[in-house]
Amino acid sequence: MKKAILTLVWLMITIAIATEMSNHRTLKATYGMDVINNKTQGLFKRKILASNTKTSSEDLENSQYVDVNWDKDLFKLRFRGRKGGRFRIRRAPKSTLGEPWPLPQQYTVNRNIVFSLDNENFVIAKTLKTCDILEKAIQRYKDIIFAFALEEIHENFDNLLPKTNSESTSHVYQDTRSINTLRIAVKNSCAKYPSDISKEGYVLRVNESGIHLDAVEVWGALRGLETLSQLVYKRGEKFYIRQVSIDDFPRFRYRGLLVDTARHYWPKELLYSMMEAMAMTKMNAIHWHIVDDQSFPYQSKAFPELSENGAFHPSMVYTPKDIADIIEFARIRGIRVIPEFDIPGHTFSWGLGKPELMAQCYSDTMEPIPGHYINLDPSRNKTYDFLETLFKEVMGLFEDAYIHTGGDEVPLDCWRTNPGIQQLVRKLDNSWKTRETGKPLTAKAWNYFVNRVTSMVKRIGEERGTKKRVIMWNEAFRNGLKIPNDSIIQVWFGNSKEVEKVIEKGHNVIYSECWYLDKVQSNLQWPQHYLCDPNSRTPGFEKREAKILGGEACLWSEHIASEVAMFYAWPRASVVAERLWSHRDVRDIDKAAARLQEHRCRMLRRGLQVNMINGPDYCPPFSNVTKSKVKLADKVPNTNNDAKVPPKYDEQKVKNPEDRQIKMIIDQLKEDIPMSVKENKKRKMRLKTQQETVFTIMLFLPFLMFTLLYCFLKIKRSKFLGRILYKLSITNLC
């Protein structure tokens, strides 16, 4: 038995050493091919020559090629080479240049065909319908396209790359053709305001005959102009655009951002900046949570006491003129403004000006709790009279067909103690039960309030010739209230299963659960926002997709002051925008990260104070502000070129310039590095293999010593020479 054990130990040691040596021989044989053929999935994949301060010959002898790729999980550059161990540097990926955000539905680009743009002779012409929205958009974008075009990104790691005679893409810019005309064709007459049925699709072609933008409605032209502005980039002192073919439209018709001006007052200029960023990402709805428990900044003509007593400060209010200015700013950018008055809860500030509307809370001994006015009293008719007057005024300012009535976090415990509400409940129909079995009485009062307010809003809308739809948070649905089927449920907690339940009951959905921008530990969690989808990939996908209106990123301001709101919102909200606009299969984090890096720089270039998104980075500073000399024309200038639809180019068939550059570097090194250096590198490789083999043997040496010691002791205990000679056979085996 002992002999068998010793034999097994010896065999294990021998096999381990042989395997280790075989692995190193394999590594040596395949390393040369590994340098050329290594394909990492990181978008920052390059071969970098480690810099050295020694002489040129020593530099060649000691230089190392290491793999560098961007780790999307750690947000770091990951280095892996033959010399030394692996190490990481926290760093953003290298930005793209001239790539759009969000990604269009159909985007075909030929990177080998580039056109130059003459900013001094560029003409924008309208060929069909026009209106004030289009005219103002052209005035904006004639400056944006050239004055704010991003410049070629300087990458400091590029200094570590061996220099070739020219950049791998430099041939693209030799003898480029110039195109100087943008033709915009809008088929239908313009609507005054964007709506839930607006058509935002567009077709954009860039070819040798010029730039052609076609849209059914003006809203599509706005989206197309934004895309065009992102495709133009600057290289040196010239402007360029690649040959592209784009057929684009939104996946969802509602793509919103919630802003909270009640917990912290936001100046009007901040709301403008928010909407500028929204237009850049093709978001089309700003959900304005204008009042809450903390303050009532809405200045009402009918009830001025609400803001006089409820606003943080007399100057921190939104006058009717302020609201009109904000709505106009949004309108010409294709953005809807949807107000929220969160009732019956979240109304403590209302009671500062109208205490008679509030429900009094009582203690267990039925004593009134002083100052404990948490929410509106649903049992009093004057509550509804007040709301009707207020909503008539609000709907006169806000033209959109949607209005948000809140309905979340209703403090039902207070209602349970109120005698008036208890009396209301006894009068209500007892033919239904709620899912919240512990509080059926107050839920009935809640149901009564929701349905009465919803009917009121619809009636006011009909009087104004508008079909109004009410949005409410999903607490009402979860508590089993009898909500009208045309009500829109905004899901702020509960996953895709909650969405499915809401749809089964016949409601449309706006999804927000995974897009709370105020709940963040680091901007580096944006991939979680990016991969979150309102619609699960389960059977019934298409049916649910039709019932989901879209989604909304929410920026609650309990812990966010107005001074830092832009930093919290952008560019992270851009991630939500792409999820709601682009095709559902656009989910590649690596590819998105580089485009998102460019989009951050684009926002900064346009004067928006946004945060970082991918870690340590930089954005090119303004070199020169190019003043616009774009000419506007009502008719298409006479040219010899007819409008053509460019041929389809498959981007995948065009060889990756980055891979081409890597191959050029490797080929050049094969030619330039002396043979002695190559032999020296092979010698070092062999030496390294031998060193690692010795290390492996040393690792197993204790086991070998133990075996020898065991055999020696057995021999020493033998009394006869013949016995010793017999033991020698075992010793040899050991």
N, C-alpha and C positions, 0 to 999 in steps of 0.2 A: 504493500500500500504506500509506504514511504517512497519507494522507488518510483511509483507512478506519479506521485505528487511532485517530486523533484523534476521528473521528466517534463511534466506539464508546465512548470514554472520556466524551465529553460526554453521550451518551445515558444512560450508567450513573449519572452524577451527577444528572441531571435526574429520572430514575425514582426514585432513592433519596430525594430531597427530597420529591417528590410523594407517595410512599408514606408517609413519616413524617408529613406534614401530614394525610393522609387518616386515618391511625390515630388521631391526636389528635382530629380532628373526630368520629370514631366513639366515642372514649372520652367526649367531652363529651356526646354525644347519649344515650348509654346509662347514664351514671353514676347518674341519678336512679332508673331502674328497678333498677340493680344494688344500691342500698341496700336496696330493699324485697325483691327476689327472690333475693338471693344465698343459696345453699344450700351451705354447707360440710358435709363429713361429720364434722368433729370434734364430739364430744359437748359441748364447752364453747363452742359457737357462740353469740355474743351481739353486740350492737351497743353499744359502750362510748363514752361521751362523755368525751374527754380533759379532765381538770380544769385550771382556769386560775385564777390568783390576781388577774387584772385585774378591772376593773369589769364589771358584768353585761352592759352593751351590748357591750363589747369581747370579753367571754367568748363571747357568741353569735356575734360576727363571726369569731372565730378558732377556735372549737371545731371538732373533727374527729370524724367517725364512722370507726371502724376495725374491721375484721373481727378477731375473736379466736376462735381455735379451738385445741383441744388436739391436739398432734402426738404420736400414739402411737408414732412411731419415735424421736423425740428426747426424749419426756417433757417437753415445754416448751409454754407458751402461745405461739402465733404471732400476731403483730400485723401487719396489713397495711393501710396507709391511704394517702390521697392526699398527705399532708404527710410528707416525710421518707421514709426507706427502711424496709425490713422489719426487725423485730427480734424477739427471742425472750426469754422469761423462763422459767427452769426452774421448773415449778410443777405440782402434782398437779391433776387435773380436779376439778370440783365434785362433791361426793358426792350420791348419791341419798338418799332418806329413806323408810324403810318398804318397802324392796325386799329380797327374800330372796337368800341365798347358801347353797348352790348354787341355780341357777335350776331351778324345778320342770319336770317333763316337759310338763305342760299348765298354763299359767298365764294366766288371763284376769282382767284387772283393769279396773274402771270408775273412773277417777280423778275423775269428776265426782260420784260418790256416796261420801260419807264418813260413817262412824258415830262417835259419841263413846262412850267407855268410862268407866263410873263405877267407879273403882278402890275406892271405899268400899262399893259394893253389888254388886260383881261376884261371881258364883257359878259354881263349877266343879262339874259333876255328871257322874257315871258312870252310863251307862244299861244296860250289859251286863256282861261279865266284868271282873274286876279281880284284882290280885295285888300283891305287895310292890313289884315294879318300877314298876308304874303309880302306886301310892300315893306312892312316893318321888319319882317324876317330877313329879307334881302339886304336891307340897310344894316342890320346887325352882322350878318354873316359875311358881307363884303369886307368888313374889317377883321372878323375872326379868322377867316380862311388864311389870310396872309400875315396879319400882324401878330397872331398868337400861334402860328405854326410851330410845332416842336422841332428842335434841332437834333442833329445826329448825336447820340449819346456817347460820351467819352467814358471808356471803361479802364480804370487804372490797372487792372490785371492784364489788359492788352499789351502793356509795356513789357510784360514778361514773355510774350510770345516771340519766337524768332521772326524776323521781318522778311517778308517776301518782297519781290519787286513791286508788287501792287496788291491792293486789297482784292479779295476773291470776287467782289462784286463790282469792282471799278469799271469793268468793261461795259456794264449796263448803262453807265452814265456817259459813255462816249457817243457823240453824235446823236443825242436824243432829239426827238421831234418835239416841237412846241405846240401845245393846244391852248387856245386863248378864249374859248367860248363855253359858257354854261347855259344850256337851254332848259327852262323849267316849264313843264306842261301840266296844269291842273285841270282835270276834266269837268268837275262839278262846280257849281257856284258855292261860295263860302257860307257856312253857318256862322252865326255870331259867336256862339260859345261851344266849346267841346262838350261832348255828352257821352253817355254810355253806349251809343250806337255809332260813334265817330269811326271813320275808316282811316287808319294810320299806315296802311301799306304804301310802298313806293317801289319803283324800279330805278336803279342807278347804273348807267353804263359809262365807262371811261375808255375811249378808243381814239384812233387817229383822227376821227372827225370831230372830236370834242367831248364834252361832258354832257350827258343827257339825263335829266331827272324827270320822271313821270309819276303822277299820283292821281288817284280818283278824287280825293278831297285835299283841302289845304293842309290838314293835319298830317297827312302823309308827306307832303312837301317839306314841312318843318322837320320831320324825322330824317328825311333824306338829306336836307341841308346840313344837319348835325353830323350825319355819317360822313358826308363829303369833307367837312371841315377837319375830321379826324384822319382822313386818308392823306391829306396834304402835309408834307414835311419839308424841312429845310436842310440843305447840305451845302456847306460853304455859304455863298451868297445867293444861291439859286433855290427855287422851289420845285418840288417834284411830286408826282403821283403815279402809282403803278396802274397798269391796265387791269381793270376789274369789271366784274359783272355781278350785280347784286339784285336779288329779288327778296324783298324783306317785308315782314309784317309781324305784329306781336302775337305771342302765344296766348296771352290773357289780355282782356280789354281793360282791366283795372289793375294799375300798378302804382301803389300809393306810398306816401310817407306821412306818418302821424307826427305832428308837432304839438307840444304842450306849452301853452303860454300862460297857464294858470299857476303852476308851481314856481316858475320863474318868468318874469315878464320879458318878452323878446321885442327889441326895437324893430320897426318896420324894415329897416335895411337888412337885418338878419334874415327875416322871412324872404326878402328878395334874393339873398345869397343862396338860401336853401333851394329856391325855385330855379335859380340859374343852374345849380348842380343837378337838380331833377331833370331839367331840359337836356343837359348833357348826357344823361343816362336813359333818356326816353321814358321817364316816369311821367304819369299823366294825372295824378290826383293827390292833392295835399289835404289830409284829414286834420282839420284845425280844432284841437281840443282847447277851446277858447276859455272856458271857465271851469272851476272846480272848488273843492272845500276851501282852499287857501286864498283864492282871490277871484274877483269878478271884474276883469278888465274890459268887458264889452260895454260900451256906452250906449245905453238904450234911450231913445227919445221918449218912449212911453213911460219908462220907469227909471229916471235918472238916478234915483236913490240907490239903485243896485250897485252901480260903479262908484258913486260918491262915498258909499260906506263899505263897499266890498273890495275895491281895488287896493293894491299895495300902497299906492301914492296917487294923488290927483293927476299927475302927469303920466302915469303908467296905465293908460287906457287906449282903446282902439275906437276912434270916432267913426261915424258913418263914412266920412271922407277917407280915412285911413283904410277902412275895409274896401271901399270902392277902388282905391289905388292898388291894393293888394290883389283884388280880383282881376283888375285890368292887366296888371303885370303878368298874372298867371294866364289869362285868356290868350294873349298874343303869343304865348309859348306853348299853347295847347294843353294847359294844365287846368283841371277842375279844382274848385275850392269847395270842400264839404265841411260845414260846421258841425261841431258836436256840442250839445247841451246834455250833460250826463245826468239824467234824472231817472228815478226819484232820489237816488243816493248822490254822494259827492256834491252836495248843494249847501254845505254849511255857510259859505260866504253869501249865499242868497238871503239867508236869515238875518244878516247884518243890516240889510236894507228893507226886507219884507218879512219880519218875524212872524206875522200872522199866517204865513204859508207853511210854516214848518210844523212837523209832528213833535209834540211834547212827549218826552220819555218819562217813565215813572219807575219808582223803586218797587221792591217786592211788597212794601207796605202801602203802595199806591200813592206815595208822596211825589210830587213833581221834582224832577232833578233839575236844579237851576242851570240855565244856560246850555242844557243838553238838547240842542236842536240839530239832529243829525240829517234828516232828509225831509222831503216834501210830504205833506199830509194828504193821502189819497182819498180821505173820507169827506173832504170839504169841496163844495162846488166852486168856491172862489179860487181854489187852486187851479182848476181847469179854465176858469175865466181868465185868470192871469196868464196861463200858458198860451191860450188862444191869441190873446193880444200880443204877447211876446213873439210867438211864431209867425204871426202875420207880418210883424215888423222885420223879423229875421229873413223871411222868404222874399221880402221886397229888396233885400240887399244881396242875398246869395241866390243866384239864378239856377244853380244846379238842381237836377231832379232828385238827388239824394240828400237826405238829412239824417244825421246820426243822433239818436236819442239816448245813447249810453245803456243804462240798465245793469251795470255791473256792481258787485259788492254792495248790494242793498242791505242795510242793517235791519233785518227782520225782527230781531229781538226787541228793538225799540217799539216797533209797531205792535208787537204782542202786548205791550203794557199800556197802550193808549186806548181809553174807553171808546172814543169816537171810531177808531178803526175796528175795534171789536164789534161795535154795533153794525158797521158796514158789512163785515164778514157774515154776520147772521142773516143779512138780507140777500146775500148772494146765492146763486144756484149751487146746490150741493151734489150735482150730478157727476162731478169729476174729482179725481184725486191727483195729488202731485207725487212725483218721484221722491221728493224730500218729505218722507213720512213724518219726520219729527216736527215739522212746522207747517201743517196744512192750512191753518187759518190765515196766517200772514201771506202765504203764497197766493191764496185766493185774492187777497187785496192787491197784491202785486200784479196778478193777472188782469184784474179789473183796470188798474192804472195803465198798464201797457196797451191794452186794447182800446181804451178810451182816447189815449194820446195818439195812437196810430190812426184811428178814425179821424181825429181832429186834423192831423197833418194832411191826410189825403183830401179832406174836404176843403181846406185852405188852398191846397194845390189846384183842385178843380176850379175853385173860384178865380184863380189866377190863370187858368188855362194850361196848367202843367200837371202832368201825372207824377205825383211824388211817391218815392219809395223810402221806407224807413230802414235804417241800419241799426242793429243793436248787438251788444256783446252777448256771448253765448251762455252766460249764466241763466238768462231767461229760458233758453232751450233746455238746459240741463236740469232745471227745476220743474220741467214738465208744463210750462205755461202754454195756453192755447194761443199761439202766435199766428197771425194771418200768414197765409202761404207766400204772399208776395214780399214779405219782410226778408231782409238780407241779414244773415247771421255772420258776425265777425268772430272767428274762432281764435281766442287768445290763449286758451289752455286746453289741453287735450290734443292728441296726435291725429294722424290721418284717419284713425277709427272714428274719431269725433266728427270729422268731415263727412265720412260715409253716413253716419247716423243723421246728420243735418240734411243731407241730400235726400235720404230715404223719406224724410218728412216733407219733401217738396220745396225746400228753401234753397236760394242761392247762397254761396259762401264767399267770404273774403278771409284769407288765411294769414295769421300773424304769429302763431305760437312760437316758432323758432327764430323769429326775426326781431327780438327786443334789443335794440342797439344800446340801451342804457345798462343792460345786464352783461357786462363784459369785464374780463380780467386782463385781456390783452387783445390788441388788434389782430394778433396772429391767429385768432380763432375763426377768421373769415371763411376757411374751407367748410366749417360746419354750416354757416349760413348758405354757402354756395351749393352744397349737396342737398340741403333741405328742399323738399318739393311738396306743394300743396296736394298733389295727387299721387297716391301710392300705386306702385306697379303691380296691381292685382287685377283679377278678372273684373270687368266693368269699367275699365279705365276710360274708354271713350265717352261713356255715358256720364261719368262723373266730371270729366273735363268740360263738358258743355254747361254743367251747373256751377262750376267754380268760376266766379267772376275774375278772380285774381288774388293778389296778396298785398301786404302792407308791412313795411318796416316801421317800427314804433320807437320814437325817441321821447320817452317820458322824462320829465325834467325835475323830479324830486331831488335828485343828487347831481343835476347838471345845470350849471349857471349858463346864462346866455353867452358869456364870454368864451366858453369852450364848446358850445353846442356844435359848431361846424367840425371840430376835431372828433367829437364822438360819432357824428353822423357819416362823415365822408373821409375816405372813399368807401367805407364798409357798406353803406347803403347801395352803392353801385353793384355790389355782389347780388343783392336781392333783385335789383333791376334786371340783371342779365338772366337770372332764373325765371323771371316773369315774362321776359321778352323773347329770349332765344329758344331754340328747339330743346325739347326735354332731354335729348341725348347729349347735349353740350355739358359735359361734366368733368372734363380733364383739368385737374388742379394745376398741373405743370404748365400747360399752355395758357390757362387763364391768368396765372401769376405774372407772367411777363407782360401780357396785355394790360393787366390791372396796374402794374407798375408804371406803364406808359400813361394810363388814364389819370393816375395820381399826379404825375408831372404836368399833364395837360390841364388839370384843374388849377394847379398852382400858377401855371402860365397865364391863365385867364383871371387871376386875381382872387381866387377862392382859397381861404386859409384852411387847408385840409390837413389831416394827420398822415403819418406814415401808415403803411399797410403790410409790408413784408419784412420789416426789420431795418437794420442800418442801410442807408441808401443816400442818394442825392438826386436832384433834378437840375438839368442845365439852366444856368442863369440866362437872363435876357442879354443877348449880345447887342442887338440893335432892334429898336422898335420900327418895323416896316410900316410906314404910313400907306394906307390904302389909296390906290389910284384906279380902282375898279370902276368901269363905266357901266351904267345901267341903260338898258334899251327896251322899248316896248315891242320891237320887232327883231327877228333874228337877222343879224348882219349877213350880207351876201358873201358866201364862200363857195369855193369850188367843190367842197366836200359835202356829200349828202350824209344825213344822219344814218348811221349804220349800227346794227347790233353786233357787238364784237363776238368773235367766235368763242366757244366755251373752252376754257383752259383748265386742265386738271392740275391742281397744285401739287398733288402727290407725284405726278410724272416729272415735275421739275426737280432736278437734283438739289438736295439741301445745300445751300451755300456754305453752311457751317461745316458739314461733312467734307465738302470739297476743299475748304481751307485746311482742315486737319490733314487730308491726304497730301496736299501741296507741302505742308510743313514736314511730314514724314519723308516724302520723296526728296525734298531738299536736303534733309539731314543725311539721308543715305549717300547723297553725292558729296556733301561738304565735310562730313566728319572723317578724319584720316583713319586709315586702316589700323594704325597702332592704337588709336583711341578705342576703336571697336574691340580689338583684341584685349586691351586693358579692361574694358567693361566685362568681357567674357571671363577674364581671369578673376575679377572681383566677384562675379556671379558664382564661379566655382568655389572660391574661398568662402563666400557666405554660406553656400550649401554645406561645405565641410564643417564649418563652425556650428551650424544648426544640427548636424549629425552628431557631433561631439556632445552638444547640449543634451540631445536625446539619450545618448548612452549614459551620461552622468545622471540623468533622471532615473534610470533603471539600475544604477550601480548599487544602491542600498539593497535591493532584492538579490542581486548577484552576490554581494558580500555575505548576506545572511545565509545563502545556500552553501557557500564555501565554508563558513564557520560551522555550520551544522555537520557537514561532512567531516571536517577536521576533528571535531569532538567525538564523533562516532569512532574514528580511527584510533584516537588516543585511548579510548576505553578498551580496546582489544588486547587480549593477553597473549595470544599466540601469533607467531609470524605468519603462519598460514592464514589465520583469520585476517591479518592485516592485508596480505596479498589479495584475499578475497574482497576486502573492502575497497582496494584500489580500483577495481572495476567500476564501483559506484562513484568513486572520486573522479574517474575519467568522464563518467557520464555527467557528473555535476559540473 
